[in-house]
Amino acid sequence: MPRRLIASSTLPSPSQPRAGLARAGALLVVALLASACGTSEGPPPPGEPVVIRVWHQKDAIERAFLESWVERYNASQDSVEIKPLFKETEELRNHYLFAAMGGKGADLIYGP
């Protein structure tokens, strides 16, 4: 019985399943991040600023710069208030996991 040759384009390449998994993983991450961004609190009452909670891991020099920038920004307007909070790596990771499960936590995580 003669062998039939199959064109190489019909065979799945080894990277195709991994690419599909990578796409699915990326979509999952985007969906989780999008769901974590929303809060059930809704908009603030009229006249109150929108509060953005930022958890960060900046070292002492960068932290001082970030905090001075946030101070200047908050003083320059009254519609948005940024509240930075420093957390060590493991503390940030653990707090994020529990906060995400409870629908609370930071609005933005700023890390190295």
Residue pairs with C-beta under 8 A, 6 or more apart in sequence:
32 100
36 100
36 105
37 107
39 103
39 104
39 107
40 103
43 50
44 50
44 51
49 78
49 79
49 80
49 81
50 79
50 80
50 81
51 80
51 81
51 83
52 80
52 81
52 82
52 83
52 107
52 108
53 83
53 85
53 105
53 106
53 107
53 108
54 70
54 82
54 83
54 84
54 85
54 106
54 107
54 108
54 109
54 110
55 84
55 85
55 86
55 87
55 92
55 95
55 96
55 105
55 106
55 108
55 109
55 110
56 63
56 66
56 84
56 85
56 86
56 87
56 109
56 110
56 111
57 86
57 87
57 88
57 89
57 92
57 110
57 111
57 112
58 65
58 66
58 86
58 110
58 112
63 86
66 84
66 110
67 84
70 82
70 84
73 82
74 80
74 81
74 82
85 106
87 95
92 109
92 111
95 105
96 105
96 106
96 109
98 105
99 105
99 106
